[in-house]
């Protein structure tokens, strides 16, 4: 808390942490770097942190677009190598810029859902995704099922997402 220098930053941090506090994932455990035996069985960090970042963007008009621009600028350097989104292992990096990238690419996913449909469906998508194993979240086939399941047309979603992050 000692690093929070402005009221705007405090609002952002509070919004982010409240998103964690009220999210449906609190029922399960969240491992940030699972052991080799549990890789892929935990909640996806990109979902948990991306949703909270999307929520904290709502405290600052235009910041979701700035976050997406950050992803575009840093995509060549930090893009996930084994999927659309980052794996849990290494999500919280020693490189703060990589960690920021990981948060922002997750936020862009929910921002794309909001832009394609609305905030409620983006939130519904979070609820659906927060209950799936991490490895499932790395595959478009599984993601499309969840996107469709909350009433968003996957092809429209991916077009919007691609515009945000590439």
Phi, psi and omega in degrees: 000335182292345180271355180275109188263340184230160177295323178300317179294321177298317179299318180296312180297317180297316178299316181298310183290327176293326176300320176294317186295325184260354181294149182293348181289350184294345179290326181258179177266150177242113175261130181278327177224088184296157175288163180305328182289335185250004180305130177090351183263349184265169177297146179289124178299324181297329178288310184298309183282325178297318178297314180297322177293319177301317178296314182293334174298332181294343178280348184225100180307133178088350185286334176295321176293323177295321177296318178296322178295323176299318177298313180301316181294329187251006185300316182298325183278322190242004185303146178298137183272334185242036180160190183280327185232164183288149174286163176297316181297120181083002180303314176268096189267159171291342177269107182302329179292322176294316179299317177300317177302314182298317176298315185290324179291327174293317178298322180299328179298313180285328175295320177297320178297318178297314181293325180287325184229270178194174183297322182297317180290328175296320177292319176300323178295320175302313181300317179296316185283333182290346180260007181255155177295151182307312185298328177298327183285355182265359187241127183299325180303314180287321178297317179301321178299320178287321178298311178298321182298334178263005175093022176250135180284117187305316182298320176295318179302309185295327175298315179294314180300314181300319178297325181288321192250354179238000000 
